[in-house]
Amino acid sequence: MIWQEPFLTRIVILTATRVEFNAIGRVLPKGSSVKCVGHAGLESRAESTHVLVIQTGMGPDKARSIAQKILESEVCDVVISTGFAGALNSSPIGSLVIGQEVLLLGQSGDLMSDFVLPPIKCHPDWVNASLGIQLMDGYPLQSGRFVTTDQVLTQASQKGILGKRSGAVAVDMESGAIGQVAKHHGLPFLIVRSISDGINEDLPVDFNIFLKPFGWVKGVALVLSTPRCWKGLFRLYKNSNQAGIQLSSFFEKFFAIIFTPTFSMAINKSRSEIS
């Protein structure tokens, strides 16, 4: 048990990858290393707010498992799913999307399978507070529905199909699972994601290879043996870097807001509104 003090706003932030984790960690005020349920993370403490940042790994199963372990062992007031996302509309690279709700795709690997209903709602107080943050360089901040899948959508055609079917503005692989756990524990839930690949972009390699056992070995071998994908990987690197910069920009301002007693008192009122 890390947190025991009463009368605090305790925030758990979950990312999938190390790049996403670092985007949050580099702007976390006075962040210090901590171990939570066997996973390395970062913690920041202020007079009225504590923040815990943990990397879950990619995919809904890993996200669900880690979120469940954390919420079973820690006192928490809000759970935030953050990182990168794929656009399901015309959002440019680096756009920040605040989730209103998230749908889970029901059947593994089938874009035409039914969705798990009802969608999981994000808490309106946290959504509204997040939408009030001004981003650098005029990048758009939007909100809408997310959809979570258990596979990386590598083709633009896949994103087009899923966008039309779901009515979502962005896709990721963790938010739906994290939202399910937060709902089970009766906790406010928020999604904050930055767009790293556009709706009309094909990814240069099938990143689903990396999710399989020994996938990194096979994936690296594939990349090294396929020079034609290198240009696309460099483009994706630049896109991810831009998405990371915008994610850091958002959370730098977000942390400046939440580390104030007034904000903490207002958000704490949301605890009694969760059904």
C-alpha positions in Angstrom: 0.0 0.0 0.0 1.6 3.3 -1.2 -1.1 5.8 -0.2 -2.7 5.9 3.2 -3.3 9.6 4.0 -6.9 10.7 3.9 -8.4 13.8 2.2 -6.2 13.6 -0.9 -7.0 13.4 -4.6 -5.2 10.2 -5.6 -4.7 9.9 -9.4 -3.6 6.7 -11.2 -2.2 7.3 -14.8 -1.7 4.2 -17.0 0.3 4.1 -20.2 1.1 1.2 -22.5 4.6 1.9 -23.7 7.8 3.3 -22.4 7.7 6.2 -24.9 4.2 7.2 -23.5 5.4 6.7 -19.9 8.4 9.0 -20.5 6.1 11.7 -22.1 4.2 11.9 -18.8 7.2 11.3 -16.5 9.3 14.2 -17.9 6.7 16.8 -16.8 5.5 15.1 -13.5 6.4 17.5 -10.7 9.0 16.1 -8.3 8.5 12.6 -9.7 10.2 9.8 -7.8 10.6 6.1 -8.6 8.3 3.7 -6.9 7.3 0.0 -7.1 3.6 -0.8 -7.3 2.2 -4.4 -7.6 5.7 -5.4 -8.9 5.9 -2.7 -11.6 8.2 0.2 -11.7 6.5 3.6 -11.8 6.7 7.2 -10.8 5.0 9.0 -8.0 4.4 12.6 -7.2 3.2 14.0 -3.9 1.8 17.4 -3.1 -0.2 18.8 -0.2 -3.5 17.8 -1.6 -2.7 15.5 -4.5 -0.8 12.3 -5.2 -0.1 11.0 -8.7 1.0 7.4 -9.6 2.2 6.7 -13.2 2.5 3.0 -14.3 3.4 1.4 -17.6 1.0 -1.6 -18.2 2.3 -3.0 -21.5 0.4 -3.1 -24.8 -3.1 -4.6 -25.3 -6.3 -4.9 -23.3 -5.3 -8.0 -21.4 -2.2 -6.5 -19.9 -3.9 -3.2 -19.2 -6.8 -4.9 -17.5 -4.6 -7.1 -15.4 -2.3 -4.3 -14.1 -5.2 -1.9 -13.5 -7.0 -4.6 -11.5 -4.0 -5.2 -9.3 -3.4 -1.5 -8.7 -7.0 -0.8 -7.8 -7.2 -3.8 -5.5 -4.1 -2.6 -3.6 -4.3 1.2 -3.7 -6.8 3.8 -2.7 -7.6 5.8 -5.8 -10.0 8.6 -6.8 -9.6 8.7 -10.6 -8.0 6.4 -13.3 -6.6 8.0 -16.4 -5.8 6.0 -19.6 -3.2 7.9 -21.7 -0.7 7.5 -24.5 -1.0 7.5 -28.3 -4.0 6.6 -30.5 -4.9 6.2 -34.1 -7.2 8.7 -35.7 -10.6 7.5 -37.0 -11.4 10.9 -38.4 -9.3 13.7 -40.1 -7.5 14.7 -36.9 -3.9 15.7 -37.6 -0.8 14.2 -36.0 -0.3 15.5 -32.5 -4.0 16.3 -31.8 -5.1 15.7 -28.3 -8.4 13.7 -27.8 -10.3 13.7 -24.5 -12.6 10.7 -24.3 -16.3 11.0 -23.7 -16.8 7.3 -23.7 -15.1 4.1 -25.0 -16.4 1.0 -26.8 -14.7 -2.4 -26.7 -14.6 -4.5 -29.8 -16.1 -7.8 -28.9 -14.4 -10.5 -30.9 -10.6 -10.8 -31.2 -9.3 -9.8 -34.6 -12.7 -9.2 -36.2 -13.5 -5.6 -37.1 -17.1 -6.6 -37.9 -17.8 -8.2 -34.6 -20.3 -6.7 -32.1 -19.2 -4.1 -29.6 -19.4 -4.7 -25.9 -22.3 -2.6 -24.7 -23.0 -0.2 -23.1 -20.0 2.0 -23.7 -18.0 3.0 -20.7 -18.5 6.7 -19.8 -15.7 9.1 -18.8 -16.5 11.3 -15.9 -17.9 14.6 -17.1 -16.1 16.7 -14.4 -12.7 15.4 -15.4 -13.6 15.7 -19.1 -14.6 19.3 -18.7 -11.5 20.2 -16.6 -9.3 18.6 -19.3 -11.0 20.4 -22.2 -10.3 23.7 -20.5 -6.6 23.3 -21.0 -4.9 25.3 -23.8 -2.3 23.5 -25.9 0.9 24.8 -27.3 1.1 26.0 -31.0 -2.7 26.0 -31.4 -3.0 22.2 -31.8 -6.6 21.1 -31.6 -8.1 19.6 -28.5 -11.2 17.6 -29.2 -13.4 15.1 -27.4 -15.4 12.1 -28.5 -15.8 8.4 -28.5 -12.9 6.0 -28.4 -12.9 2.3 -29.5 -10.5 -0.3 -28.1 -9.3 -3.3 -30.0 -6.9 -6.1 -29.2 -4.8 -5.6 -32.4 -2.9 -2.9 -34.0 -4.8 -1.5 -37.0 -2.0 -1.4 -39.6 -4.1 -0.4 -42.7 -5.9 2.8 -43.4 -8.9 0.7 -44.7 -9.2 -0.9 -41.3 -9.4 2.4 -39.5 -12.0 3.6 -42.1 -14.2 0.6 -41.4 -13.9 0.8 -37.7 -14.5 4.6 -37.7 -17.8 4.2 -39.6 -19.0 1.3 -37.6 -18.2 2.7 -34.2 -18.7 6.5 -34.6 -15.5 6.9 -32.7 -12.9 9.6 -33.3 -9.8 7.5 -32.2 -8.7 3.9 -31.5 -6.4 2.4 -29.0 -5.7 -1.0 -27.3 -6.1 -0.3 -23.6 -8.7 2.3 -22.6 -11.7 0.1 -22.8 -10.1 -2.5 -20.6 -8.9 0.1 -18.1 -12.4 1.7 -18.1 -14.0 -1.6 -17.3 -11.8 -2.0 -14.2 -12.5 1.6 -13.1 -16.2 1.1 -13.5 -16.1 -2.2 -11.5 -14.4 -0.3 -8.7 -16.8 2.6 -8.9 -14.1 5.1 -9.8 -14.1 8.2 -12.2 -12.4 7.4 -15.4 -10.7 9.6 -18.1 -9.0 9.1 -21.4 -6.4 11.5 -22.7 -4.6 10.4 -25.9 -2.5 12.0 -28.6 -2.9 11.1 -32.3 0.3 9.3 -33.7 -1.1 7.9 -36.9 -3.7 9.4 -39.2 -6.8 7.7 -40.6 -5.3 7.6 -44.2 -1.9 6.2 -43.1 -0.8 2.6 -43.5 1.7 1.5 -40.9 5.0 0.4 -42.4 5.1 -3.0 -40.7 2.6 -5.3 -39.0 3.2 -4.4 -35.4 1.0 -7.2 -34.2 4.1 -9.4 -34.7 5.7 -7.6 -31.7 2.7 -8.6 -29.4 3.3 -12.4 -29.9 5.7 -14.6 -27.9 9.3 -13.8 -29.0 7.7 -11.2 -31.2 10.4 -8.6 -30.7 13.0 -11.0 -32.2 10.8 -11.7 -35.2 9.8 -8.1 -35.6 13.3 -6.8 -35.5 14.4 -9.4 -38.0 11.5 -8.4 -40.3 12.4 -4.7 -40.1 16.1 -5.4 -40.8 15.2 -7.6 -43.8 12.7 -5.1 -45.3 14.5 -1.9 -46.3 11.4 -0.5 -48.1 9.7 -0.1 -44.7 12.5 2.1 -43.2 11.1 5.3 -44.6 7.7 4.6 -43.2 9.3 3.8 -39.8 11.1 7.1 -39.8 7.8 8.8 -40.5 6.1 7.0 -37.7 9.0 7.9 -35.4 8.5 11.6 -36.2 4.8 11.3 -35.7 5.2 9.6 -32.3 7.7 12.2 -31.3 5.2 15.0 -32.2 2.4 13.1 -30.3 4.7 12.7 -27.3 5.5 16.4 -27.3 1.8 17.3 -27.3 1.1 14.8 -24.6 3.8 16.3 -22.4 2.5 19.8 -23.1 -1.0 18.8 -22.0 0.1 17.0 -18.8 2.5 19.8 -17.8 -0.5 22.1 -17.7 -2.8 19.4 -16.3 -0.5 18.9 -13.3 -0.2 22.6 -12.7 -4.0 22.6 -12.3 -4.5 19.5 -10.2 -1.8 20.4 -7.7 -4.0 23.2 -6.3 -6.3 22.7 -3.4 -9.2 24.4 -5.2 -9.1 21.9 -8.0 -8.7 18.9 -5.6 -11.8 20.0 -3.6 -13.9 20.4 -6.7 -12.9 17.0 -8.2 -13.3 15.2 -4.9 -17.0 16.0 -5.1 -17.2 13.6 -8.1 -16.6 10.6 -5.8 -20.2 10.6 -4.6 -21.6 10.8 -8.1 -20.3 7.5 -9.4 -23.0 4.9 -9.7 
